[in-house]
Amino acid sequence: MAEPIGWISATTLALCALPQTARSMVDGQCPGLSHAFVLLWLVGELTGLIYAISLRAWPMVANYGANSVLVAIIARYLFFPRRTDGTPGV
């Protein structure tokens, strides 16, 4: 019983970052998001991923892995927003 609940939890938590990621990709920036928040979020996801891998807790690996990718995309647009002329920022 615990394994299916773990996968449901991992899937729904992994999808939490999806709306912000999509919005960031469309807008090319992330106004209003704190740099510290996103940086701490990313570090938390990556360290959680390492820990979950060491435990071989596959639902957690899926959650932290998906969130690491999504938060990295958000961080890209937060720290390097797209310029108004459509070219990537530096």
Secondary structure as a PSIPRED ss2 file (coil, helix, strand):
# PSIPRED VFORMAT (PSIPRED V4.0)

   1 M C   1.000  0.000  0.000
   2 A H   0.000  1.000  0.000
   3 E H   0.000  1.000  0.000
   4 P H   0.000  1.000  0.000
   5 I H   0.000  1.000  0.000
   6 G H   0.000  1.000  0.000
   7 W H   0.000  1.000  0.000
   8 I H   0.000  1.000  0.000
   9 S H   0.000  1.000  0.000
  10 A H   0.000  1.000  0.000
  11 T H   0.000  1.000  0.000
  12 T H   0.000  1.000  0.000
  13 L H   0.000  1.000  0.000
  14 A H   0.000  1.000  0.000
  15 L H   0.000  1.000  0.000
  16 C C   1.000  0.000  0.000
  17 A C   1.000  0.000  0.000
  18 L H   0.000  1.000  0.000
  19 P H   0.000  1.000  0.000
  20 Q H   0.000  1.000  0.000
  21 T H   0.000  1.000  0.000
  22 A H   0.000  1.000  0.000
  23 R H   0.000  1.000  0.000
  24 S H   0.000  1.000  0.000
  25 M H   0.000  1.000  0.000
  26 V H   0.000  1.000  0.000
  27 D H   0.000  1.000  0.000
  28 G C   1.000  0.000  0.000
  29 Q C   1.000  0.000  0.000
  30 C C   1.000  0.000  0.000
  31 P C   1.000  0.000  0.000
  32 G C   1.000  0.000  0.000
  33 L C   1.000  0.000  0.000
  34 S C   1.000  0.000  0.000
  35 H H   0.000  1.000  0.000
  36 A H   0.000  1.000  0.000
  37 F H   0.000  1.000  0.000
  38 V H   0.000  1.000  0.000
  39 L H   0.000  1.000  0.000
  40 L H   0.000  1.000  0.000
  41 W H   0.000  1.000  0.000
  42 L H   0.000  1.000  0.000
  43 V H   0.000  1.000  0.000
  44 G H   0.000  1.000  0.000
  45 E H   0.000  1.000  0.000
  46 L H   0.000  1.000  0.000
  47 T H   0.000  1.000  0.000
  48 G H   0.000  1.000  0.000
  49 L H   0.000  1.000  0.000
  50 I H   0.000  1.000  0.000
  51 Y H   0.000  1.000  0.000
  52 A H   0.000  1.000  0.000
  53 I H   0.000  1.000  0.000
  54 S H   0.000  1.000  0.000
  55 L H   0.000  1.000  0.000
  56 R C   1.000  0.000  0.000
  57 A C   1.000  0.000  0.000
  58 W H   0.000  1.000  0.000
  59 P H   0.000  1.000  0.000
  60 M H   0.000  1.000  0.000
  61 V H   0.000  1.000  0.000
  62 A H   0.000  1.000  0.000
  63 N H   0.000  1.000  0.000
  64 Y H   0.000  1.000  0.000
  65 G H   0.000  1.000  0.000
  66 A H   0.000  1.000  0.000
  67 N H   0.000  1.000  0.000
  68 S H   0.000  1.000  0.000
  69 V H   0.000  1.000  0.000
  70 L H   0.000  1.000  0.000
  71 V H   0.000  1.000  0.000
  72 A H   0.000  1.000  0.000
  73 I H   0.000  1.000  0.000
  74 I H   0.000  1.000  0.000
  75 A H   0.000  1.000  0.000
  76 R H   0.000  1.000  0.000
  77 Y H   0.000  1.000  0.000
  78 L H   0.000  1.000  0.000
  79 F H   0.000  1.000  0.000
  80 F C   1.000  0.000  0.000
  81 P C   1.000  0.000  0.000
  82 R C   1.000  0.000  0.000
  83 R C   1.000  0.000  0.000
  84 T C   1.000  0.000  0.000
  85 D C   1.000  0.000  0.000
  86 G C   1.000  0.000  0.000
  87 T C   1.000  0.000  0.000
  88 P C   1.000  0.000  0.000
  89 G C   1.000  0.000  0.000
  90 V C   1.000  0.000  0.000
